[in-house]
Amino acid sequence: MNYILHILIMINIYLILSLSLNLIVGYTGLLSIAHAAFYGIGAYITTLLMMNMGLNFFIALFITIPVVMLVSLLVSFPSLRLKGDYFVLATIAFQVIVFSILYNWISLTRGPYGIPGINRPVLLGFKFDSLPSYFFLSLFFVIIVGLLFKLLYKSPFGRVLKAIREDEISAKAMGKNVDSLKIWSCLIGCGIASISGALYAGYVTYIDPTSFTLMESVFILSIVLVGGSGNFRGPIIGTIFMVILPEILRFLGLPDSIAPNVRQMIYGALLIILMKYRPQGLAGEYRFE
């Protein structure tokens, strides 16, 4: 039962990540490969506020979200000038820079040594220190985030983002402030991603930079591409599929020395097959050309 709860908690954490990235990739059409950077920044800021300043998890998270949104301006502003492959390269550069900072700023982040002993969230005297309680905490955040994005997707804001994705020039011709909308899309998506970082830190009670690498960004993007982007159900299906798939592979009895490489090969093969035969993913709407 504990194993199942662990998988469900990880699904909840990645659901928030995939839904937030879907706003940037699937609705705005900005192919970002830096989501793990904001995931990591959220984890580290929340952890440092809790460990160094003694703040409660929820207060620390309340501070973390706007801080991460401000940091995301470093990615959103280039989106105003850079298009296509150039924007992708800019996000990769940002991801690498963030990882380097987390890894080398030892006095603050403890670098490769990581930060152990992170406090579990506490609310009104109740400590979320068991798997069932943490599952319900993560599920609560998934429901809140899910409702938020459901409203955003159906709102005029979401419809304008789709218009920008399909034809930016036409959106400008209709009088829409395309630059501002792109920035807000990045701000919201990256800010919500920090919630996953905080939940992850509170769950494993230990973080280090290797959890927030470029490969992690690729994995989060793979979730969105495999499940499908541009609608609400695609990221949900992609998250469940991509998180459960490695667990299924465990039952094949693969040696530990090759299992991670086999998983990466399967992810790559899935992306190639989907891009060729179903560009919109398993249940998506937006086709990547």
BALOBA-1460 file (C-alpha; in Angstrom, 3 decimals):
// residues 289
<rec num="1" residu="m" x="0.000" y="0.000" z="0.000"/>
<rec num="2" residu="n" x="2.876" y="2.374" z="0.815"/>
<rec num="3" residu="y" x="4.325" y="1.753" z="-2.636"/>
<rec num="4" residu="i" x="1.024" y="2.685" z="-4.306"/>
<rec num="5" residu="l" x="0.720" y="5.838" z="-2.188"/>
<rec num="6" residu="h" x="4.261" y="6.827" z="-3.160"/>
<rec num="7" residu="i" x="3.388" y="6.485" z="-6.857"/>
<rec num="8" residu="l" x="0.200" y="8.491" z="-6.377"/>
<rec num="9" residu="i" x="2.090" y="11.285" z="-4.606"/>
<rec num="10" residu="m" x="4.624" y="11.462" z="-7.440"/>
<rec num="11" residu="i" x="1.761" y="11.523" z="-9.964"/>
<rec num="12" residu="n" x="0.262" y="14.486" z="-8.087"/>
<rec num="13" residu="i" x="3.587" y="16.342" z="-8.100"/>
<rec num="14" residu="y" x="4.105" y="15.772" z="-11.825"/>
<rec num="15" residu="l" x="0.483" y="16.624" z="-12.606"/>
<rec num="16" residu="i" x="1.079" y="20.150" z="-11.333"/>
<rec num="17" residu="l" x="4.256" y="20.366" z="-13.414"/>
<rec num="18" residu="s" x="2.634" y="19.094" z="-16.611"/>
<rec num="19" residu="l" x="-0.463" y="21.283" z="-16.288"/>
<rec num="20" residu="s" x="1.694" y="24.361" z="-15.711"/>
<rec num="21" residu="l" x="3.979" y="23.569" z="-18.650"/>
<rec num="22" residu="n" x="0.940" y="22.930" z="-20.835"/>
<rec num="23" residu="l" x="-0.068" y="26.577" z="-20.423"/>
<rec num="24" residu="i" x="3.281" y="27.672" z="-21.861"/>
<rec num="25" residu="v" x="3.778" y="24.968" z="-24.489"/>
<rec num="26" residu="g" x="0.301" y="23.837" z="-25.447"/>
<rec num="27" residu="y" x="-1.589" y="27.106" z="-25.206"/>
<rec num="28" residu="t" x="1.014" y="29.768" z="-25.949"/>
<rec num="29" residu="g" x="3.127" y="27.687" z="-28.321"/>
<rec num="30" residu="l" x="6.426" y="28.445" z="-26.531"/>
<rec num="31" residu="l" x="8.519" y="25.271" z="-26.422"/>
<rec num="32" residu="s" x="10.290" y="25.620" z="-23.076"/>
<rec num="33" residu="i" x="12.926" y="23.172" z="-21.831"/>
<rec num="34" residu="a" x="13.565" y="24.955" z="-18.539"/>
<rec num="35" residu="h" x="10.652" y="23.808" z="-16.388"/>
<rec num="36" residu="a" x="12.846" y="21.736" z="-14.076"/>
<rec num="37" residu="a" x="14.748" y="24.936" z="-13.291"/>
<rec num="38" residu="f" x="11.623" y="26.564" z="-11.830"/>
<rec num="39" residu="y" x="10.695" y="23.261" z="-10.185"/>
<rec num="40" residu="g" x="14.114" y="23.322" z="-8.495"/>
<rec num="41" residu="i" x="14.049" y="27.023" z="-7.622"/>
<rec num="42" residu="g" x="10.686" y="26.469" z="-5.928"/>
<rec num="43" residu="a" x="12.095" y="23.542" z="-3.945"/>
<rec num="44" residu="y" x="15.200" y="25.435" z="-2.835"/>
<rec num="45" residu="i" x="13.508" y="28.726" z="-1.928"/>
<rec num="46" residu="t" x="10.826" y="26.969" z="0.121"/>
<rec num="47" residu="t" x="13.427" y="24.793" z="1.829"/>
<rec num="48" residu="l" x="15.762" y="27.700" z="2.648"/>
<rec num="49" residu="l" x="12.917" y="29.785" z="4.044"/>
<rec num="50" residu="m" x="11.881" y="26.871" z="6.262"/>
<rec num="51" residu="m" x="15.378" y="25.823" z="7.364"/>
<rec num="52" residu="n" x="17.078" y="29.217" z="7.727"/>
<rec num="53" residu="m" x="14.188" y="31.455" z="8.749"/>
<rec num="54" residu="g" x="11.972" y="28.948" z="10.542"/>
<rec num="55" residu="l" x="8.914" y="29.704" z="8.404"/>
<rec num="56" residu="n" x="5.967" y="27.348" z="8.132"/>
<rec num="57" residu="f" x="5.757" y="25.380" z="4.859"/>
<rec num="58" residu="f" x="2.627" y="27.169" z="3.677"/>
<rec num="59" residu="i" x="3.969" y="30.647" z="4.481"/>
<rec num="60" residu="a" x="7.236" y="29.770" z="2.730"/>
<rec num="61" residu="l" x="5.298" y="28.553" z="-0.317"/>
<rec num="62" residu="f" x="3.240" y="31.757" z="-0.334"/>
<rec num="63" residu="i" x="6.499" y="33.710" z="-0.598"/>
<rec num="64" residu="t" x="8.116" y="31.301" z="-3.066"/>
<rec num="65" residu="i" x="5.480" y="31.524" z="-5.796"/>
<rec num="66" residu="p" x="5.806" y="35.290" z="-6.524"/>
<rec num="67" residu="v" x="9.617" y="35.077" z="-6.256"/>
<rec num="68" residu="v" x="9.718" y="32.305" z="-8.873"/>
<rec num="69" residu="m" x="7.344" y="34.314" z="-11.057"/>
<rec num="70" residu="l" x="9.783" y="37.218" z="-10.963"/>
<rec num="71" residu="v" x="12.691" y="34.913" z="-11.850"/>
<rec num="72" residu="s" x="10.663" y="33.579" z="-14.782"/>
<rec num="73" residu="l" x="10.901" y="37.014" z="-16.373"/>
<rec num="74" residu="l" x="14.412" y="35.968" z="-17.412"/>
<rec num="75" residu="v" x="12.772" y="33.429" z="-19.740"/>
<rec num="76" residu="s" x="9.594" y="35.268" z="-20.652"/>
<rec num="77" residu="f" x="11.284" y="38.444" z="-21.891"/>
<rec num="78" residu="p" x="13.405" y="36.586" z="-24.505"/>
<rec num="79" residu="s" x="10.170" y="35.058" z="-25.805"/>
<rec num="80" residu="l" x="9.219" y="38.511" z="-27.104"/>
<rec num="81" residu="r" x="12.148" y="38.548" z="-29.520"/>
<rec num="82" residu="l" x="13.127" y="34.919" z="-30.001"/>
<rec num="83" residu="k" x="11.037" y="32.432" z="-31.943"/>
<rec num="84" residu="g" x="11.155" y="28.700" z="-32.582"/>
<rec num="85" residu="d" x="14.546" y="27.059" z="-32.177"/>
<rec num="86" residu="y" x="16.140" y="30.224" z="-30.792"/>
<rec num="87" residu="f" x="13.682" y="30.358" z="-27.902"/>
<rec num="88" residu="v" x="14.291" y="26.654" z="-27.194"/>
<rec num="89" residu="l" x="18.042" y="27.325" z="-27.025"/>
<rec num="90" residu="a" x="17.441" y="30.237" z="-24.657"/>
<rec num="91" residu="t" x="15.432" y="28.034" z="-22.281"/>
<rec num="92" residu="i" x="18.118" y="25.329" z="-22.393"/>
<rec num="93" residu="a" x="20.723" y="27.957" z="-21.513"/>
<rec num="94" residu="f" x="18.612" y="29.142" z="-18.573"/>
<rec num="95" residu="q" x="18.181" y="25.559" z="-17.360"/>
<rec num="96" residu="v" x="21.941" y="24.964" z="-17.473"/>
<rec num="97" residu="i" x="22.653" y="28.261" z="-15.676"/>
<rec num="98" residu="v" x="20.208" y="27.472" z="-12.860"/>
<rec num="99" residu="f" x="21.643" y="23.974" z="-12.410"/>
<rec num="100" residu="s" x="25.177" y="25.412" z="-12.289"/>
<rec num="101" residu="i" x="24.149" y="27.923" z="-9.630"/>
<rec num="102" residu="l" x="22.446" y="25.257" z="-7.509"/>
<rec num="103" residu="y" x="25.447" y="22.971" z="-7.882"/>
<rec num="104" residu="n" x="28.224" y="25.501" z="-7.243"/>
<rec num="105" residu="w" x="26.759" y="27.971" z="-4.733"/>
<rec num="106" residu="i" x="27.716" y="25.672" z="-1.864"/>
<rec num="107" residu="s" x="27.436" y="28.305" z="0.867"/>
<rec num="108" residu="l" x="23.723" y="28.686" z="0.125"/>
<rec num="109" residu="t" x="22.508" y="25.450" z="-1.508"/>
<rec num="110" residu="r" x="25.184" y="23.044" z="-0.184"/>
<rec num="111" residu="g" x="25.780" y="22.158" z="-3.840"/>
<rec num="112" residu="p" x="26.267" y="18.431" z="-4.526"/>
<rec num="113" residu="y" x="25.934" y="17.645" z="-0.787"/>
<rec num="114" residu="g" x="22.272" y="18.590" z="-0.870"/>
<rec num="115" residu="i" x="20.046" y="19.779" z="1.967"/>
<rec num="116" residu="p" x="18.879" y="16.975" z="4.299"/>
<rec num="117" residu="g" x="16.387" y="17.041" z="7.140"/>
<rec num="118" residu="i" x="13.779" y="19.237" z="5.475"/>
<rec num="119" residu="n" x="10.747" y="19.722" z="7.693"/>
<rec num="120" residu="r" x="7.442" y="18.181" z="6.689"/>
<rec num="121" residu="p" x="4.510" y="20.590" z="6.228"/>
<rec num="122" residu="v" x="2.526" y="21.428" z="9.367"/>
<rec num="123" residu="l" x="-0.963" y="22.961" z="9.370"/>
<rec num="124" residu="l" x="-2.761" y="23.951" z="12.577"/>
<rec num="125" residu="g" x="-0.608" y="21.566" z="14.575"/>
<rec num="126" residu="f" x="-1.114" y="18.636" z="12.218"/>
<rec num="127" residu="k" x="2.073" y="17.311" z="10.648"/>
<rec num="128" residu="f" x="1.891" y="15.700" z="7.205"/>
<rec num="129" residu="d" x="4.459" y="13.042" z="8.062"/>
<rec num="130" residu="s" x="2.674" y="9.914" z="6.817"/>
<rec num="131" residu="l" x="2.121" y="8.756" z="3.241"/>
<rec num="132" residu="p" x="-1.718" y="8.928" z="3.405"/>
<rec num="133" residu="s" x="-1.661" y="12.451" z="4.838"/>
<rec num="134" residu="y" x="0.893" y="13.645" z="2.281"/>
<rec num="135" residu="f" x="-1.118" y="12.096" z="-0.532"/>
<rec num="136" residu="f" x="-4.173" y="14.109" z="0.495"/>
<rec num="137" residu="l" x="-2.061" y="17.260" z="0.831"/>
<rec num="138" residu="s" x="-0.646" y="16.843" z="-2.664"/>
<rec num="139" residu="l" x="-4.115" y="15.947" z="-3.975"/>
<rec num="140" residu="f" x="-5.489" y="19.163" z="-2.458"/>
<rec num="141" residu="f" x="-2.922" y="21.203" z="-4.391"/>
<rec num="142" residu="v" x="-3.673" y="19.238" z="-7.584"/>
<rec num="143" residu="i" x="-7.386" y="20.025" z="-7.240"/>
<rec num="144" residu="i" x="-6.717" y="23.742" z="-6.639"/>
<rec num="145" residu="v" x="-4.247" y="23.954" z="-9.542"/>
<rec num="146" residu="g" x="-6.538" y="21.876" z="-11.778"/>
<rec num="147" residu="l" x="-9.503" y="24.169" z="-11.127"/>
<rec num="148" residu="l" x="-7.327" y="27.222" z="-11.752"/>
<rec num="149" residu="f" x="-6.138" y="25.954" z="-15.126"/>
<rec num="150" residu="k" x="-9.611" y="24.730" z="-16.050"/>
<rec num="151" residu="l" x="-10.844" y="28.299" z="-15.572"/>
<rec num="152" residu="l" x="-7.847" y="29.776" z="-17.409"/>
<rec num="153" residu="y" x="-8.250" y="27.429" z="-20.369"/>
<rec num="154" residu="k" x="-11.910" y="28.380" z="-20.809"/>
<rec num="155" residu="s" x="-11.417" y="32.093" z="-20.129"/>
<rec num="156" residu="p" x="-10.798" y="34.811" z="-22.728"/>
<rec num="157" residu="f" x="-7.166" y="34.700" z="-21.586"/>
<rec num="158" residu="g" x="-6.865" y="31.052" z="-22.598"/>
<rec num="159" residu="r" x="-8.585" y="31.622" z="-25.927"/>
<rec num="160" residu="v" x="-6.275" y="34.518" z="-26.764"/>
<rec num="161" residu="l" x="-3.247" y="32.357" z="-25.925"/>
<rec num="162" residu="k" x="-4.516" y="29.806" z="-28.445"/>
<rec num="163" residu="a" x="-4.862" y="32.569" z="-31.005"/>
<rec num="164" residu="i" x="-1.248" y="33.606" z="-30.374"/>
<rec num="165" residu="r" x="-0.150" y="29.999" z="-30.735"/>
<rec num="166" residu="e" x="-1.911" y="29.582" z="-34.071"/>
<rec num="167" residu="d" x="-1.149" y="32.970" z="-35.631"/>
<rec num="168" residu="e" x="0.644" y="35.648" z="-33.649"/>
<rec num="169" residu="i" x="0.315" y="38.272" z="-36.377"/>
<rec num="170" residu="s" x="-3.469" y="37.834" z="-36.546"/>
<rec num="171" residu="a" x="-3.694" y="38.145" z="-32.756"/>
<rec num="172" residu="k" x="-1.807" y="41.439" z="-32.950"/>
<rec num="173" residu="a" x="-4.079" y="42.584" z="-35.766"/>
<rec num="174" residu="m" x="-7.083" y="42.009" z="-33.477"/>
<rec num="175" residu="g" x="-5.567" y="44.448" z="-30.990"/>
<rec num="176" residu="k" x="-4.273" y="41.896" z="-28.485"/>
<rec num="177" residu="n" x="-1.192" y="42.737" z="-26.449"/>
<rec num="178" residu="v" x="0.735" y="39.638" z="-27.487"/>
<rec num="179" residu="d" x="3.925" y="40.519" z="-25.598"/>
<rec num="180" residu="s" x="2.111" y="41.006" z="-22.303"/>
<rec num="181" residu="l" x="0.100" y="37.805" z="-22.716"/>
<rec num="182" residu="k" x="3.221" y="35.744" z="-23.425"/>
<rec num="183" residu="i" x="4.860" y="37.100" z="-20.299"/>
<rec num="184" residu="w" x="1.815" y="36.347" z="-18.164"/>
<rec num="185" residu="s" x="1.661" y="32.829" z="-19.556"/>
<rec num="186" residu="c" x="5.271" y="32.214" z="-18.485"/>
<rec num="187" residu="l" x="4.753" y="33.888" z="-15.112"/>
<rec num="188" residu="i" x="1.724" y="31.764" z="-14.246"/>
<rec num="189" residu="g" x="3.146" y="28.504" z="-15.577"/>
<rec num="190" residu="c" x="6.508" y="28.904" z="-13.821"/>
<rec num="191" residu="g" x="4.946" y="30.138" z="-10.587"/>
<rec num="192" residu="i" x="2.683" y="27.092" z="-10.400"/>
<rec num="193" residu="a" x="5.664" y="24.810" z="-11.125"/>
<rec num="194" residu="s" x="7.258" y="26.041" z="-7.892"/>
<rec num="195" residu="i" x="4.406" y="24.401" z="-5.955"/>
<rec num="196" residu="s" x="5.625" y="21.022" z="-7.189"/>
<rec num="197" residu="g" x="9.138" y="21.877" z="-6.033"/>
<rec num="198" residu="a" x="7.909" y="22.719" z="-2.542"/>
<rec num="199" residu="l" x="5.813" y="19.546" z="-2.367"/>
<rec num="200" residu="y" x="8.737" y="17.430" z="-3.572"/>
<rec num="201" residu="a" x="11.108" y="18.921" z="-0.992"/>
<rec num="202" residu="g" x="8.613" y="18.393" z="1.815"/>
<rec num="203" residu="y" x="7.964" y="14.839" z="0.686"/>
<rec num="204" residu="v" x="11.489" y="13.448" z="0.272"/>
<rec num="205" residu="t" x="12.908" y="15.759" z="3.019"/>
<rec num="206" residu="y" x="16.122" y="16.051" z="0.983"/>
<rec num="207" residu="i" x="17.013" y="17.927" z="-2.176"/>
<rec num="208" residu="d" x="20.106" y="18.271" z="-4.325"/>
<rec num="209" residu="p" x="20.689" y="19.719" z="-7.822"/>
<rec num="210" residu="t" x="20.602" y="16.321" z="-9.561"/>
<rec num="211" residu="s" x="16.804" y="16.262" z="-9.190"/>
<rec num="212" residu="f" x="16.463" y="19.396" z="-11.348"/>
<rec num="213" residu="t" x="18.647" y="18.743" z="-14.377"/>
<rec num="214" residu="l" x="18.152" y="19.313" z="-18.084"/>
<rec num="215" residu="m" x="17.060" y="15.676" z="-18.361"/>
<rec num="216" residu="e" x="14.311" y="16.373" z="-15.835"/>
<rec num="217" residu="s" x="13.110" y="19.269" z="-17.995"/>
<rec num="218" residu="v" x="13.091" y="16.947" z="-21.007"/>
<rec num="219" residu="f" x="11.094" y="14.398" z="-19.003"/>
<rec num="220" residu="i" x="8.481" y="16.991" z="-17.984"/>
<rec num="221" residu="l" x="8.207" y="18.139" z="-21.599"/>
<rec num="222" residu="s" x="7.895" y="14.494" z="-22.663"/>
<rec num="223" residu="i" x="4.914" y="14.110" z="-20.351"/>
<rec num="224" residu="v" x="3.154" y="16.983" z="-22.100"/>
<rec num="225" residu="l" x="4.088" y="15.789" z="-25.595"/>
<rec num="226" residu="v" x="3.165" y="12.150" z="-24.994"/>
<rec num="227" residu="g" x="-0.132" y="12.915" z="-23.261"/>
<rec num="228" residu="g" x="-0.911" y="15.773" z="-25.598"/>
<rec num="229" residu="s" x="-1.002" y="19.540" z="-25.189"/>
<rec num="230" residu="g" x="-3.478" y="22.310" z="-25.852"/>
<rec num="231" residu="n" x="-6.250" y="20.888" z="-23.688"/>
<rec num="232" residu="f" x="-6.870" y="19.816" z="-20.091"/>
<rec num="233" residu="r" x="-6.902" y="16.026" z="-20.340"/>
<rec num="234" residu="g" x="-3.689" y="15.539" z="-22.334"/>
<rec num="235" residu="p" x="-1.214" y="16.390" z="-19.521"/>
<rec num="236" residu="i" x="-3.218" y="14.274" z="-17.072"/>
<rec num="237" residu="i" x="-3.038" y="11.205" z="-19.297"/>
<rec num="238" residu="g" x="0.615" y="11.868" z="-20.067"/>
<rec num="239" residu="t" x="1.516" y="12.184" z="-16.388"/>
<rec num="240" residu="i" x="-0.178" y="8.945" z="-15.390"/>
<rec num="241" residu="f" x="1.358" y="7.082" z="-18.328"/>
<rec num="242" residu="m" x="4.911" y="8.417" z="-17.946"/>
<rec num="243" residu="v" x="5.085" y="8.027" z="-14.156"/>
<rec num="244" residu="i" x="3.640" y="4.522" z="-14.118"/>
<rec num="245" residu="l" x="5.665" y="3.268" z="-17.118"/>
<rec num="246" residu="p" x="9.021" y="3.033" z="-15.245"/>
<rec num="247" residu="e" x="7.281" y="1.200" z="-12.418"/>
<rec num="248" residu="i" x="5.927" y="-1.369" z="-14.874"/>
<rec num="249" residu="l" x="9.429" y="-1.845" z="-16.263"/>
<rec num="250" residu="r" x="10.646" y="-2.765" z="-12.774"/>
<rec num="251" residu="f" x="8.703" y="-6.012" z="-13.014"/>
<rec num="252" residu="l" x="10.671" y="-7.018" z="-16.126"/>
<rec num="253" residu="g" x="13.645" y="-7.797" z="-13.911"/>
<rec num="254" residu="l" x="16.078" y="-5.529" z="-15.737"/>
<rec num="255" residu="p" x="19.478" y="-5.163" z="-14.027"/>
<rec num="256" residu="d" x="19.834" y="-1.912" z="-12.091"/>
<rec num="257" residu="s" x="22.886" y="-1.007" z="-14.180"/>
<rec num="258" residu="i" x="20.907" y="-0.762" z="-17.419"/>
<rec num="259" residu="a" x="17.333" y="-0.046" z="-16.250"/>
<rec num="260" residu="p" x="17.686" y="3.790" z="-16.310"/>
<rec num="261" residu="n" x="19.181" y="3.694" z="-19.816"/>
<rec num="262" residu="v" x="16.410" y="1.400" z="-21.038"/>
<rec num="263" residu="r" x="13.814" y="3.827" z="-19.666"/>
<rec num="264" residu="q" x="15.444" y="6.743" z="-21.503"/>
<rec num="265" residu="m" x="15.492" y="4.701" z="-24.719"/>
<rec num="266" residu="i" x="11.790" y="3.924" z="-24.337"/>
<rec num="267" residu="y" x="10.962" y="7.603" z="-23.705"/>
<rec num="268" residu="g" x="12.925" y="8.588" z="-26.811"/>
<rec num="269" residu="a" x="11.267" y="5.900" z="-28.940"/>
<rec num="270" residu="l" x="7.825" y="6.993" z="-27.751"/>
<rec num="271" residu="l" x="8.513" y="10.610" z="-28.708"/>
<rec num="272" residu="i" x="9.766" y="9.622" z="-32.159"/>
<rec num="273" residu="i" x="6.727" y="7.405" z="-32.813"/>
<rec num="274" residu="l" x="4.276" y="10.036" z="-31.562"/>
<rec num="275" residu="m" x="5.867" y="12.876" z="-33.510"/>
<rec num="276" residu="k" x="5.587" y="10.807" z="-36.675"/>
<rec num="277" residu="y" x="2.176" y="9.195" z="-36.333"/>
<rec num="278" residu="r" x="0.338" y="11.319" z="-33.747"/>
<rec num="279" residu="p" x="1.910" y="14.771" z="-33.298"/>
<rec num="280" residu="q" x="-0.860" y="15.866" z="-30.922"/>
<rec num="281" residu="g" x="-0.008" y="13.087" z="-28.435"/>
<rec num="282" residu="l" x="-2.334" y="10.505" z="-26.933"/>
<rec num="283" residu="a" x="-5.155" y="12.921" z="-26.109"/>
<rec num="284" residu="g" x="-3.926" y="16.360" z="-27.118"/>
<rec num="285" residu="e" x="-5.169" y="19.059" z="-29.418"/>
<rec num="286" residu="y" x="-2.075" y="20.991" z="-30.517"/>
<rec num="287" residu="r" x="0.124" y="19.439" z="-33.231"/>
<rec num="288" residu="f" x="3.831" y="20.248" z="-33.118"/>
<rec num="289" residu="e" x="5.062" y="20.689" z="-36.630"/>
